[in-house]
Amino acid sequence: MDNSSIRLDGSEIAGIRFTEGALRVRFSRAYIIKTMTGSAEKTLWWQAGELILEGAELLAPLPEGAADPSEATAFICVGGDIDENVYTYRDMIPIPLESRGHCRCDLGLRDTDQRVRAHGEVIRLVMQDTPHYIEHIRPEAP
């Protein structure tokens, strides 16, 4: 696979924590789109992982219930922006992601007006376990 990225829309967030200047968004199911150079087809996978923003400052209060471990899936993401220096990734997170400098996270959540909003100095994505295949995504016929 030549290119992989998390599709934020529909990805399942199991918890959101802010401690000691670090924001941690834990995905129980991050939906990953994988593409190969020269192929029109893509594949859809899911994998657990964590988006970490260090040296962070919250720009809005964390959503209610964000750190409740009793819920298997606390929130469903509906998209948003991840800023990494001069780049803005809209509705996706590139894999891998690890960067220093101006970093920002602004994620929307289904069924609420609350957002996960913070900026910081370091951003990284840590994927866990192995990806699980879901399906092939074929291009629509013209």
C-alpha angles and dihedrals in degrees: 000000000000102000133026131177138166114247101218096198106092096006111140119236116205097184146352121206136175115195134151093355095310127112114206121191108188115203116203089186117016108181110226127200113204123193134182124214110259095017124108090200124085133191130225121219137165130219138164118247148141133243109211125194112188128195082028135169121194114238092192134016115275114262116268112268092019095134099037106127092190091078116077090205114022098178144004114224117229096191136276144163133297114192120202110179106294095353126087117195109202117205092345145070119214118232116253105033124173122139145149126215130048107005129171138177124199113168128175121217129211118252095011140076090220119107137194102241127170142131129210150151104264130034127186140164119218114192119201133209118348129312117259119220117235109168151317116266110214122196116254115257113252 
